[in-house]
Amino acid sequence: IALTASTGSEFTFTPLVVLELAKDTHKDTKEWLIQRITDKKNVGGAQLYIKPLEMDDGLKTHNMYIIGASWRRLLLGAEAVCLVKEYQDGSMRAFTYLNKEQYKEFTDDNEDFLTMAECQYIIKRELENLRAIDETMIPGYAQAKLYPGKSIFRRLQTSGILIQYFPLHNRGELKKLTLNWYGRIKPAFLPIDSIQHYFGDSIGLYFAFLEYLTVALFPIALIGMPYYLFTWEDYDKYVLFASFNLIWSTIVLEFWKRGCAKLSYKWGTLVKKRKFEEPRPGFHGKLGINPATGRKEPTYPTYKRQLRIYFVSVPFVCLCLYFSLHVMMIYFRMENWALAFHQEEQTSISAFMLYGPSILYAVVIEIMNRIYRYVAEYLTSWENHRLESSHQNHLVLKVLVFNFTNCFSSLFYIAFVLQDMKLLRQSLATLLIASQILNQVVESFLPYCLQKRRNRKVKQKFQVSRVEKELPFVQQVKLEGEMDTYLVSLNQND
């Protein structure tokens, strides 16, 4: 939806991000925050446009705002976050506003030059980079302390003043993507470029990998089916199949590296500049001068970060690994109990119960992985890394170490300690199948059902007819605000 506003000259205001404050937010706080968002960059503002969300009857809401930016402001933001675009000579270069005409497909009236995800990402970075200058507290909240360099949005969130801020769907673009993605009758490959254009690089690469892996699994599934259905006395056949798996996995990985690099170069993330990476929005500390750039930015002692890593994060990760191994030993005791019960009863129920421990263990693994992910994100944020790349590296390392131990330690124990091939086959098949089913339910089926349920309730509440098919804009914004956070919805370039 496009709204018309006026700030000296007419411009088309397209809402991209929604900001929701607590309902009892103080009036002085709202006025101060709006002023900081609209102020020019040279005085510490974000230089964005913000409007209160208007109801269908013309009344304005008191706690929800829609945020957008002029085309020039978005282009300057694209330069600030080092977006990479295709040059006229076919090379990929970091975008600069002064040389904007030299970039392929750029025109002053071509707003498709920046994708939907890039525009929302630019606004998100500008909002998160709003920092206190000389304020000592948030106006209206004496207990919400500020100091020069402190992230304003971070303090608003921790104080309970800022409920959430999220990207707003574009109905027209979403309809096109829907028809091009899952609205087709004939089977076809995913529209990866369209997905990346709307949702960003991370989501685009995610679905590109899913599509690639699905196709790559067909040959290994066809060859492995006889090994699962029939019991071979000659174990040399298993060695042959294992050797084929090693060769197949190596080839698949190398081809994916090539495909991933191709997509990353095409989308401009492969050559993105990292030399002078800006501090991440969540980084906090006393305001100081960067000796390289001469600009003011937060500073934080390295030794304090190292103390937090080695005396808190590392022991906590080790404790989680120990707990994971303890759960694994409980699983093996349950396997022994199920086997003894089946040998005693010899019934179909007891035979089915042989798979019970593996299924239960697979569910526990998924639950532990998800809980640990949230804790790892909190710990990594608490470590206060200056750069987003450093933050992501520490987060990935924490998650990778735990997930690998949690998911595969039981298989290694069965293969190399117990050396029970029958139990290994049963555990491997059950864990993989159960985890795939759980992932499909959690990532696809459950969100689809919840979204359908929300849409039905909202349409019934506001009596939207079948002819209209769409909710009013205000109700659509509120519906999107109730959706669960998608991990990379606003982090497409991080």
Residue pairs with C-beta under 8 A, 6 or more apart in sequence:
1 14
1 15
1 171
1 473
2 12
2 13
2 14
3 12
3 13
3 14
3 15
3 51
3 66
4 10
4 12
4 13
5 11
5 13
5 49
5 51
7 49
11 70
13 49
13 51
13 68
14 68
15 51
15 66
15 67
15 68
15 168
16 67
16 68
16 69
16 119
16 120
16 123
16 167
16 168
17 66
17 67
17 68
17 120
17 123
17 124
17 127
17 165
17 166
17 167
17 168
18 53
18 64
18 65
18 66
18 67
18 165
18 166
18 167
18 168
18 477
18 480
18 481
19 50
19 64
19 65
19 66
19 67
19 127
19 162
19 165
20 63
20 64
20 65
20 162
20 163
20 164
20 165
20 481
21 29
21 30
21 33
21 63
21 64
21 65
21 161
21 162
21 163
22 63
22 160
22 161
22 162
22 163
23 62
23 63
25 63
25 140
25 161
26 139
26 140
26 141
27 140
28 139
28 140
29 138
29 139
29 140
29 141
29 161
31 139
32 138
32 139
32 140
33 152
33 156
34 50
34 65
35 45
36 44
36 45
36 46
36 130
36 152
37 45
37 46
37 48
37 50
37 67
37 127
37 130
38 45
38 46
38 47
38 48
38 49
38 50
39 45
39 46
39 47
40 47
41 47
44 130
44 131
44 133
45 130
46 126
46 127
46 129
46 130
47 69
47 73
47 126
48 67
48 68
48 69
48 73
48 123
48 126
48 127
49 67
49 68
49 69
49 70
50 65
50 66
50 67
51 65
51 66
52 60
52 61
52 62
52 64
52 65
52 66
53 60
53 61
53 64
53 65
53 66
53 474
53 477
54 60
54 61
54 474
55 61
55 474
56 472
56 474
61 474
63 163
64 477
64 478
64 481
66 168
66 477
67 123
67 127
67 165
68 123
69 77
69 119
69 122
69 123
69 126
71 108
71 111
74 114
74 119
74 122
75 95
75 97
75 100
75 114
76 97
77 122
77 123
77 125
77 126
78 85
78 95
78 97
78 114
78 118
78 122
79 94
79 95
79 96
79 97
80 122
80 125
80 278
81 121
81 122
81 125
81 278
81 493
82 94
82 95
82 272
82 273
83 94
83 95
83 114
83 118
83 268
83 272
83 493
84 92
84 93
84 94
84 95
84 268
84 269
84 271
84 272
84 273
85 92
85 93
85 95
85 103
85 104
85 106
85 113
85 268
86 92
86 103
86 104
86 105
86 268
87 93
87 102
87 103
87 104
88 102
88 103
88 104
90 104
92 265
92 268
92 270
92 271
93 103
93 271
94 271
94 272
94 273
95 103
100 106
103 113
105 112
105 113
106 113
107 113
114 122
115 196
115 197
115 198
115 200
116 170
116 173
116 197
116 198
117 196
117 197
117 198
117 199
117 200
117 201
117 492
118 200
118 492
118 493
120 167
120 168
120 490
121 200
121 490
121 491
121 492
121 493
124 165
124 167
124 490
125 281
127 153
127 165
128 151
128 153
128 154
128 281
128 282
129 151
129 278
129 281
130 151
130 152
130 153
131 148
131 149
131 150
131 151
131 152
131 287
131 298
132 146
132 147
132 148
132 149
132 150
132 152
132 155
133 148
134 148
135 146
136 145
136 146
136 147
137 143
137 144
137 145
137 146
138 144
138 146
138 152
138 155
138 156
138 159
138 161
141 159
141 161
143 159
144 155
144 156
144 159
144 161
145 155
146 152
146 155
147 286
147 287
148 286
148 287
149 284
149 285
149 286
149 287
149 288
149 296
149 297
149 298
149 299
150 284
150 298
151 281
151 282
151 283
151 284
153 162
153 165
153 281
154 281
154 282
154 284
156 162
164 481
166 480
166 481
166 483
166 485
166 489
166 490
167 489
167 490
168 477
168 480
169 476
169 480
170 198
171 470
171 476
173 198
174 198
176 194
177 191
177 194
177 195
177 198
180 191
180 194
181 190
181 191
181 194
181 195
189 211
190 207
190 208
190 211
192 204
192 207
192 208
192 211
192 263
193 204
195 203
195 204
195 207
196 203
196 204
196 205
196 263
196 267
199 489
199 492
200 488
200 491
200 492
200 493
201 264
201 267
201 269
201 492
201 493
202 488
202 491
202 492
202 494
203 488
203 492
204 263
204 267
205 260
205 263
205 264
206 488
208 259
208 260
208 263
209 256
209 260
212 255
212 256
212 259
213 252
213 256
216 252
216 255
219 248
220 244
220 245
220 248
223 241
223 244
224 241
227 237
227 238
227 241
228 425
228 429
232 238
238 421
261 270
264 270
265 271
269 493
272 493
274 389
276 292
276 293
277 387
277 388
277 389
279 297
279 298
279 386
279 387
280 385
280 386
280 387
280 388
280 391
282 381
282 384
282 391
283 298
283 300
283 384
283 385
283 386
283 387
284 298
284 300
284 384
285 298
285 299
285 300
285 384
286 298
286 299
286 300
287 296
287 297
287 298
287 299
288 296
288 297
288 298
288 299
289 295
289 296
289 297
290 296
290 297
300 384
300 386
304 384
305 383
305 384
305 385
308 382
308 383
308 384
309 383
309 394
312 379
312 382
313 379
313 380
313 383
313 394
313 398
316 375
316 379
317 398
317 401
317 402
320 372
320 375
320 402
321 401
321 402
321 405
324 368
324 402
324 405
324 406
324 409
325 405
325 409
327 361
327 364
327 368
328 361
328 409
328 410
328 413
331 357
331 358
331 360
331 361
331 364
331 410
332 410
332 413
334 356
334 357
334 360
334 361
335 357
335 358
335 423
337 357
338 350
338 353
338 354
338 356
338 357
339 354
341 350
341 353
342 350
342 351
342 353
342 354
344 350
354 426
355 426
355 430
358 426
358 427
358 430
358 431
358 434
359 430
359 434
361 410
361 431
362 430
362 431
362 434
362 435
362 438
363 434
363 438
365 406
365 407
365 431
365 435
366 435
366 438
366 439
366 442
368 406
369 402
369 403
369 406
369 407
372 399
372 402
372 403
372 406
373 399
376 395
376 398
376 399
376 402
377 395
379 398
380 391
380 394
380 395
380 398
381 391
383 394
385 391
385 394
388 494
392 494
407 431
407 435
410 427
410 431
411 424
411 427
411 428
411 431
414 420
414 423
414 424
414 427
415 424
447 484
451 483
454 479
454 482
454 483
455 471
455 479
458 464
458 471
458 475
458 479
459 471
462 471
462 472
462 475
464 470
464 471
464 472
470 476
471 479
488 494
